[in-house]
Amino acid sequence: MENRRVVVTGLGALTPIGNTVDEFWNGIKNGVSGAAPITLFDASNFKTQFACEVKNYDPSAFFDRKEERKMDRFAQFAMVAADEAIKNSGLTDFEYDPDRIGVIFGSGIGGLITFQEEVKSYALGNGTPRFNPFFIPKMISDIAAGNISIKHGFRGPNFCTVSACASATHAIIDSVNYIKLGKADVIISGGAEAAVCESGVGGFNAMHALSTRNDEPETASRPFDSTRDGFVLGEGAGCIILEELEHAKKRGATIYAEYVGGGMSADAYHLTAPHPEGLGALNVMRNAISDGNITPEDIDYVNVHGTSTPLGDIAESIAIKKVFGEHAYNLNISSTKSMTGHLLGAAGAVEAIACIMAVRENIIPPTINNKHFDEQIDSKLNFTLNKAQERNVRAALSNTFGFGGHNASIIFKKYSA
């Protein structure tokens, strides 16, 4: 593969703790929880009655009514985050070749709200199949990437990655590989998800995956705490602009960080549970480090998958110790899901932004809500508990693991010429 360096030149975010990158970054470095009672539907009969919803989102601020009706909530989120990232990058302020700009965007589920509404409408009707003509294009996961390219006229590689909670991270890895292969100069990448609805919450409840801490939702996402009882469902989108270095330099772009390497692996173990010894997590981190041609000692921060599930948090901490050895005790580790909840297919993009900002600002966002540290986890590791910490961050690694045993890790470092 040609030695083309890839850098990050734009960021966009729509999250439960902030509707722009600046708001999101202020939220996670200050330890703000995005969890609250569900407002998008009546959850009073559900085991879990709270989630990390996007707050104060008004689609009419971004779309006219006709456009809005053609897009599921997840695709709207993708468009909003992509617009912010593209504007932030200054990409369209210069002459560019639209054939050399692609969009690779992930989603774990896609238009679940649309699917639910259409099926419910049919089931409650008189049997006459009256479906919205936009039902299919609103529902399919790839439509976010399609809509972004249509709006901006980008004609390069365009598709969607689907690997549950690793979807956005796989999208970023694919994007980098296409740039390195010379198939594109710039790719708009990330992930979006909007599954806070009856079928989303009900489905995860049926798996016993979600926290049921309805009496204090703001502290329900508590990774590495002995009282954790499941993850908190989140929604939103994250977008990053990945650009070939010389292309970025030529147009005088702001460079936030450099992409170092990416790893992929499979647990090959269970539908939903992680490998108990963290084997898939161990392999994927080693693969990312190897791909970046760096050593474990070059990394200062690991943004863990850290969903606040009983099994997952333990397996990931075991894998970190095996990958980093003694250096594991020099790392800062944190789970930003303690604040955002689990954004499923968007998690990898939002957490990539957290890593990029940590590298840029030399601030490690905390793992909040930890009051009773789990004795099954090595307490000598620095999980950045409850409060952000300042340190020089040369490189940061982000982990995402999806149902089905899909694992993806990416590494960003400080850019130097």
Secondary structure, DSSP 8 states (H G I E B T S, - for coil): -----EEEEEEEEEBTTBSSHHHHHHHHHTT----EE--SS--TTSS--EEB---S--GGGTS-HHHHHTS-HHHHHHHHHHHHHHHHHTGGGS---GGGEEEEEE-SS-SHHHHHHHHHHHHTTTS-----TTHHHHH-TTHHHHHHHHHHT--S-EEEE--GGGHHHHHHHHHHHHHHTTS-SEEEEEEEE---SHHHHHHHHHTT-B---TT-GGG---TTBTT---B-BB-EEEEEEEEEHHHHHHTT----EEEEEEEEEE--S-SSS--TT-HHHHHHHHHHHHHTT--GGG--EEE----S-HHHHHHHHHHHHHHHGGGGGG-EEE-THHHH-B-GGGHHHHHHHHHHHHHHHTEE--B-S-SSB-TTS-TTS---BSS-EE---SEEEEEEEETTTEEEEEEEE----
